[in-house]
Amino acid sequence: MSHDKLVYMANQIATFFKSQPADQAVDGVATHINKFWEPRMRRQLFEKIDAGNSGLSDLVLEASKKIKRPEPVVSTH
């Protein structure tokens, strides 16, 4: 999946939850991504965050502290 599509999807999730109180919104975004995004998608999300200037909303960035970071892919070659 392209990083732009991933950012769009994460920001859409944040838009859905941002009307809730801040702590509930953060938990909602993190829970949704943990539950429905496969490890590859979460890995790409963290690659985008780690690279900086991600285009992700502040709510997604705050929720990232509660999102399960997948193990890095280890090449066997």
N, CA, C and O atoms as CSV, one atom per row, in Angstrom:
chain,resi,resn,atom,element,x,y,z
A,1,MET,N,N,0.847,-1.177,0.000
A,1,MET,CA,C,0.000,0.000,0.000
A,1,MET,C,C,0.892,1.239,0.000
A,1,MET,O,O,1.922,1.268,0.673
A,2,SER,N,N,0.503,2.237,-0.739
A,2,SER,CA,C,1.312,3.456,-0.781
A,2,SER,C,C,1.224,4.173,0.564
A,2,SER,O,O,0.227,4.075,1.279
A,3,HIS,N,N,2.281,4.884,0.884
A,3,HIS,CA,C,2.301,5.617,2.154
A,3,HIS,C,C,1.240,6.712,2.159
A,3,HIS,O,O,0.673,7.019,3.208
A,4,ASP,N,N,0.962,7.311,0.983
A,4,ASP,CA,C,-0.068,8.348,0.924
A,4,ASP,C,C,-1.433,7.778,1.279
A,4,ASP,O,O,-2.196,8.415,2.006
A,5,LYS,N,N,-1.750,6.596,0.783
A,5,LYS,CA,C,-3.026,5.940,1.082
A,5,LYS,C,C,-3.104,5.593,2.575
A,5,LYS,O,O,-4.149,5.744,3.209
A,6,LEU,N,N,-1.994,5.132,3.111
A,6,LEU,CA,C,-1.924,4.786,4.524
A,6,LEU,C,C,-2.174,6.013,5.408
A,6,LEU,O,O,-2.926,5.940,6.380
A,7,VAL,N,N,-1.547,7.125,5.067
A,7,VAL,CA,C,-1.734,8.380,5.809
A,7,VAL,C,C,-3.195,8.817,5.715
A,7,VAL,O,O,-3.793,9.226,6.710
A,8,TYR,N,N,-3.753,8.730,4.530
A,8,TYR,CA,C,-5.154,9.098,4.333
A,8,TYR,C,C,-6.064,8.256,5.233
A,8,TYR,O,O,-6.943,8.787,5.912
A,9,MET,N,N,-5.843,6.942,5.229
A,9,MET,CA,C,-6.674,6.041,6.035
A,9,MET,C,C,-6.528,6.342,7.524
A,9,MET,O,O,-7.529,6.405,8.238
A,10,ALA,N,N,-5.311,6.526,7.998
A,10,ALA,CA,C,-5.093,6.820,9.418
A,10,ALA,C,C,-5.762,8.133,9.810
A,10,ALA,O,O,-6.385,8.226,10.867
A,11,ASN,N,N,-5.635,9.143,8.960
A,11,ASN,CA,C,-6.249,10.438,9.252
A,11,ASN,C,C,-7.774,10.353,9.217
A,11,ASN,O,O,-8.443,11.066,9.965
A,12,GLN,N,N,-8.332,9.497,8.366
A,12,GLN,CA,C,-9.784,9.300,8.341
A,12,GLN,C,C,-10.267,8.677,9.644
A,12,GLN,O,O,-11.311,9.061,10.171
A,13,ILE,N,N,-9.506,7.716,10.163
A,13,ILE,CA,C,-9.849,7.105,11.448
A,13,ILE,C,C,-9.832,8.180,12.539
A,13,ILE,O,O,-10.735,8.245,13.373
A,14,ALA,N,N,-8.801,9.017,12.521
A,14,ALA,CA,C,-8.702,10.095,13.514
A,14,ALA,C,C,-9.874,11.059,13.394
A,14,ALA,O,O,-10.404,11.512,14.408
A,15,THR,N,N,-10.284,11.376,12.178
A,15,THR,CA,C,-11.424,12.276,11.973
A,15,THR,C,C,-12.681,11.707,12.617
A,15,THR,O,O,-13.464,12.442,13.220
A,16,PHE,N,N,-12.872,10.398,12.489
A,16,PHE,CA,C,-14.036,9.745,13.091
A,16,PHE,C,C,-14.028,9.902,14.613
A,16,PHE,O,O,-15.071,10.167,15.211
A,17,PHE,N,N,-12.867,9.741,15.242
A,17,PHE,CA,C,-12.782,9.733,16.703
A,17,PHE,C,C,-12.575,11.115,17.325
A,17,PHE,O,O,-12.724,11.255,18.539
A,18,LYS,N,N,-12.239,12.137,16.540
A,18,LYS,CA,C,-11.847,13.417,17.143
A,18,LYS,C,C,-12.977,14.155,17.853
A,18,LYS,O,O,-12.715,15.095,18.603
A,19,SER,N,N,-14.220,13.754,17.636
A,19,SER,CA,C,-15.321,14.410,18.352
A,19,SER,C,C,-15.461,13.893,19.785
A,19,SER,O,O,-16.218,14.456,20.575
A,20,GLN,N,N,-14.745,12.840,20.118
A,20,GLN,CA,C,-14.782,12.280,21.470
A,20,GLN,C,C,-13.782,13.012,22.366
A,20,GLN,O,O,-12.894,13.702,21.866
A,21,PRO,N,N,-13.920,12.866,23.685
A,21,PRO,CA,C,-12.907,13.443,24.581
A,21,PRO,C,C,-11.514,12.936,24.194
A,21,PRO,O,O,-11.372,11.816,23.703
A,22,ALA,N,N,-10.502,13.754,24.413
A,22,ALA,CA,C,-9.146,13.482,23.908
A,22,ALA,C,C,-8.629,12.095,24.257
A,22,ALA,O,O,-8.114,11.394,23.386
A,23,ASP,N,N,-8.756,11.683,25.519
A,23,ASP,CA,C,-8.218,10.377,25.900
A,23,ASP,C,C,-8.962,9.238,25.212
A,23,ASP,O,O,-8.357,8.236,24.830
A,24,GLN,N,N,-10.271,9.392,25.055
A,24,GLN,CA,C,-11.059,8.370,24.359
A,24,GLN,C,C,-10.739,8.345,22.870
A,24,GLN,O,O,-10.729,7.281,22.251
A,25,ALA,N,N,-10.479,9.514,22.295
A,25,ALA,CA,C,-10.145,9.593,20.873
A,25,ALA,C,C,-8.816,8.890,20.603
A,25,ALA,O,O,-8.699,8.126,19.645
A,26,VAL,N,N,-7.818,9.149,21.446
A,26,VAL,CA,C,-6.507,8.501,21.299
A,26,VAL,C,C,-6.664,6.989,21.410
A,26,VAL,O,O,-6.145,6.243,20.580
A,27,ASP,N,N,-7.378,6.544,22.429
A,27,ASP,CA,C,-7.600,5.106,22.605
A,27,ASP,C,C,-8.382,4.512,21.436
A,27,ASP,O,O,-8.096,3.397,21.000
A,28,GLY,N,N,-9.355,5.245,20.934
A,28,GLY,CA,C,-10.162,4.760,19.818
A,28,GLY,C,C,-9.344,4.550,18.561
A,28,GLY,O,O,-9.477,3.527,17.889
A,29,VAL,N,N,-8.493,5.522,18.241
A,29,VAL,CA,C,-7.635,5.403,17.055
A,29,VAL,C,C,-6.677,4.227,17.223
A,29,VAL,O,O,-6.542,3.400,16.322
A,30,ALA,N,N,-6.018,4.152,18.369
A,30,ALA,CA,C,-5.048,3.082,18.605
A,30,ALA,C,C,-5.733,1.711,18.574
A,30,ALA,O,O,-5.216,0.771,17.970
A,31,THR,N,N,-6.874,1.601,19.213
A,31,THR,CA,C,-7.591,0.323,19.245
A,31,THR,C,C,-8.006,-0.098,17.838
A,31,THR,O,O,-7.851,-1.259,17.460
A,32,HIS,N,N,-8.525,0.840,17.076
A,32,HIS,CA,C,-8.959,0.522,15.713
A,32,HIS,C,C,-7.782,0.026,14.864
A,32,HIS,O,O,-7.890,-0.997,14.188
A,33,ILE,N,N,-6.678,0.745,14.900
A,33,ILE,CA,C,-5.520,0.359,14.092
A,33,ILE,C,C,-4.947,-0.971,14.585
A,33,ILE,O,O,-4.589,-1.825,13.774
A,34,ASN,N,N,-4.859,-1.153,15.888
A,34,ASN,CA,C,-4.355,-2.431,16.415
A,34,ASN,C,C,-5.248,-3.598,16.010
A,34,ASN,O,O,-4.756,-4.689,15.724
A,35,LYS,N,N,-6.536,-3.374,15.986
A,35,LYS,CA,C,-7.488,-4.447,15.721
A,35,LYS,C,C,-7.620,-4.774,14.230
A,35,LYS,O,O,-7.746,-5.941,13.858
A,36,PHE,N,N,-7.591,-3.757,13.389
A,36,PHE,CA,C,-7.942,-3.966,11.989
A,36,PHE,C,C,-6.787,-3.856,10.994
A,36,PHE,O,O,-6.931,-4.279,9.847
A,37,TRP,N,N,-5.666,-3.306,11.397
A,37,TRP,CA,C,-4.537,-3.178,10.462
A,37,TRP,C,C,-3.577,-4.340,10.660
A,37,TRP,O,O,-3.175,-4.641,11.784
A,38,GLU,N,N,-3.219,-4.977,9.584
A,38,GLU,CA,C,-2.259,-6.074,9.661
A,38,GLU,C,C,-0.878,-5.514,9.996
A,38,GLU,O,O,-0.635,-4.322,9.807
A,39,PRO,N,N,0.031,-6.359,10.491
A,39,PRO,CA,C,1.361,-5.882,10.882
A,39,PRO,C,C,2.093,-5.110,9.785
A,39,PRO,O,O,2.788,-4.137,10.076
A,40,ARG,N,N,1.945,-5.528,8.543
A,40,ARG,CA,C,2.632,-4.832,7.439
A,40,ARG,C,C,2.175,-3.376,7.351
A,40,ARG,O,O,2.990,-2.480,7.131
A,41,MET,N,N,0.890,-3.144,7.521
A,41,MET,CA,C,0.365,-1.775,7.466
A,41,MET,C,C,0.864,-0.960,8.659
A,41,MET,O,O,1.250,0.200,8.508
A,42,ARG,N,N,0.853,-1.569,9.837
A,42,ARG,CA,C,1.348,-0.847,11.019
A,42,ARG,C,C,2.842,-0.561,10.886
A,42,ARG,O,O,3.310,0.496,11.312
A,43,ARG,N,N,3.587,-1.485,10.304
A,43,ARG,CA,C,5.022,-1.270,10.086
A,43,ARG,C,C,5.231,-0.067,9.158
A,43,ARG,O,O,6.097,0.771,9.412
A,44,GLN,N,N,4.443,0.016,8.090
A,44,GLN,CA,C,4.544,1.147,7.169
A,44,GLN,C,C,4.156,2.457,7.860
A,44,GLN,O,O,4.749,3.504,7.601
A,45,LEU,N,N,3.167,2.389,8.728
A,45,LEU,CA,C,2.768,3.579,9.472
A,45,LEU,C,C,3.940,4.086,10.311
A,45,LEU,O,O,4.230,5.282,10.315
A,46,PHE,N,N,4.609,3.181,11.019
A,46,PHE,CA,C,5.745,3.594,11.849
A,46,PHE,C,C,6.936,4.048,11.008
A,46,PHE,O,O,7.689,4.923,11.434
A,47,GLU,N,N,7.116,3.472,9.827
A,47,GLU,CA,C,8.175,3.960,8.926
A,47,GLU,C,C,7.903,5.417,8.575
A,47,GLU,O,O,8.817,6.242,8.557
A,48,LYS,N,N,6.648,5.724,8.298
A,48,LYS,CA,C,6.261,7.098,7.961
A,48,LYS,C,C,6.484,8.023,9.161
A,48,LYS,O,O,7.011,9.124,9.007
A,49,ILE,N,N,6.088,7.582,10.340
A,49,ILE,CA,C,6.270,8.394,11.548
A,49,ILE,C,C,7.758,8.606,11.822
A,49,ILE,O,O,8.186,9.725,12.105
A,50,ASP,N,N,8.540,7.540,11.738
A,50,ASP,CA,C,9.972,7.618,12.036
A,50,ASP,C,C,10.722,8.507,11.045
A,50,ASP,O,O,11.748,9.095,11.387
A,51,ALA,N,N,10.210,8.605,9.820
A,51,ALA,CA,C,10.858,9.434,8.800
A,51,ALA,C,C,10.598,10.926,9.038
A,51,ALA,O,O,11.288,11.775,8.473
A,52,GLY,N,N,9.605,11.242,9.874
A,52,GLY,CA,C,9.289,12.636,10.171
A,52,GLY,C,C,8.437,13.252,9.078
A,52,GLY,O,O,8.318,12.697,7.986
A,53,ASN,N,N,7.844,14.399,9.374
A,53,ASN,CA,C,7.005,15.113,8.412
A,53,ASN,C,C,6.046,14.157,7.713
A,53,ASN,O,O,5.972,14.122,6.484
A,54,SER,N,N,5.318,13.387,8.507
A,54,SER,CA,C,4.523,12.277,8.002
A,54,SER,C,C,3.214,12.671,7.327
A,54,SER,O,O,2.681,11.900,6.529
A,55,GLY,N,N,2.695,13.840,7.628
A,55,GLY,CA,C,1.382,14.217,7.122
A,55,GLY,C,C,0.250,13.648,7.965
A,55,GLY,O,O,-0.926,13.838,7.652
A,56,LEU,N,N,0.612,12.948,9.034
A,56,LEU,CA,C,-0.391,12.362,9.918
A,56,LEU,C,C,-0.920,13.420,10.887
A,56,LEU,O,O,-0.198,14.332,11.290
A,57,SER,N,N,-2.178,13.278,11.245
A,57,SER,CA,C,-2.780,14.218,12.185
A,57,SER,C,C,-2.138,14.063,13.566
A,57,SER,O,O,-1.544,13.033,13.884
A,58,ASP,N,N,-2.273,15.103,14.364
A,58,ASP,CA,C,-1.741,15.050,15.730
A,58,ASP,C,C,-2.379,13.907,16.521
A,58,ASP,O,O,-1.723,13.287,17.358
A,59,LEU,N,N,-3.646,13.634,16.256
A,59,LEU,CA,C,-4.328,12.553,16.964
A,59,LEU,C,C,-3.713,11.199,16.618
A,59,LEU,O,O,-3.534,10.365,17.506
A,60,VAL,N,N,-3.390,10.967,15.361
A,60,VAL,CA,C,-2.736,9.708,14.969
A,60,VAL,C,C,-1.358,9.625,15.616
A,60,VAL,O,O,-0.967,8.569,16.113
A,61,LEU,N,N,-0.627,10.724,15.613
A,61,LEU,CA,C,0.715,10.714,16.213
A,61,LEU,C,C,0.636,10.421,17.710
A,61,LEU,O,O,1.467,9.684,18.239
A,62,GLU,N,N,-0.342,10.985,18.388
A,62,GLU,CA,C,-0.516,10.706,19.816
A,62,GLU,C,C,-0.918,9.240,20.029
A,62,GLU,O,O,-0.416,8.578,20.938
A,63,ALA,N,N,-1.817,8.745,19.192
A,63,ALA,CA,C,-2.265,7.359,19.297
A,63,ALA,C,C,-1.143,6.371,18.995
A,63,ALA,O,O,-1.169,5.237,19.474
A,64,SER,N,N,-0.164,6.792,18.209
A,64,SER,CA,C,0.924,5.878,17.828
A,64,SER,C,C,1.678,5.352,19.048
A,64,SER,O,O,2.316,4.301,18.978
A,65,LYS,N,N,1.608,6.074,20.158
A,65,LYS,CA,C,2.256,5.616,21.389
A,65,LYS,C,C,1.573,4.362,21.942
A,65,LYS,O,O,2.155,3.633,22.745
A,66,LYS,N,N,0.324,4.118,21.501
A,66,LYS,CA,C,-0.436,2.965,21.979
A,66,LYS,C,C,-0.653,1.915,20.883
A,66,LYS,O,O,-1.296,0.889,21.109
A,67,ILE,N,N,-0.116,2.184,19.715
A,67,ILE,CA,C,-0.252,1.237,18.602
A,67,ILE,C,C,0.894,0.239,18.684
A,67,ILE,O,O,2.045,0.612,18.911
A,68,LYS,N,N,0.565,-1.022,18.499
A,68,LYS,CA,C,1.576,-2.085,18.571
A,68,LYS,C,C,2.527,-1.977,17.388
A,68,LYS,O,O,2.123,-2.087,16.231
A,69,ARG,N,N,3.799,-1.760,17.702
A,69,ARG,CA,C,4.815,-1.657,16.657
A,69,ARG,C,C,5.258,-3.071,16.275
A,69,ARG,O,O,5.788,-3.799,17.114
A,70,PRO,N,N,5.045,-3.466,15.015
A,70,PRO,CA,C,5.465,-4.818,14.591
A,70,PRO,C,C,6.991,-4.966,14.586
A,70,PRO,O,O,7.732,-3.991,14.459
A,71,GLU,N,N,7.420,-6.187,14.725
A,71,GLU,CA,C,8.846,-6.468,14.630
A,71,GLU,C,C,9.324,-6.133,13.228
A,71,GLU,O,O,8.572,-6.297,12.267
A,72,PRO,N,N,10.562,-5.666,13.091
A,72,PRO,CA,C,11.081,-5.388,11.742
A,72,PRO,C,C,11.198,-6.692,10.948
A,72,PRO,O,O,11.389,-7.772,11.506
A,73,VAL,N,N,11.080,-6.551,9.646
A,73,VAL,CA,C,11.245,-7.703,8.769
A,73,VAL,C,C,12.731,-8.009,8.677
A,73,VAL,O,O,13.542,-7.131,8.383
A,74,VAL,N,N,13.080,-9.266,8.932
A,74,VAL,CA,C,14.472,-9.686,8.887
A,74,VAL,C,C,14.686,-10.482,7.616
A,74,VAL,O,O,14.001,-11.474,7.368
A,75,SER,N,N,15.639,-10.041,6.814
A,75,SER,CA,C,15.956,-10.743,5.569
A,75,SER,C,C,16.740,-12.002,5.892
A,75,SER,O,O,17.630,-11.990,6.742
A,76,THR,N,N,16.407,-13.083,5.211
A,76,THR,CA,C,17.104,-14.353,5.442
A,76,THR,C,C,18.187,-14.588,4.401
A,76,THR,O,O,18.774,-15.669,4.343
A,77,HIS,N,N,18.452,-13.583,3.581
A,77,HIS,CA,C,19.486,-13.752,2.530
A,77,HIS,C,C,20.823,-13.294,3.013
A,77,HIS,O,O,21.803,-13.361,2.271
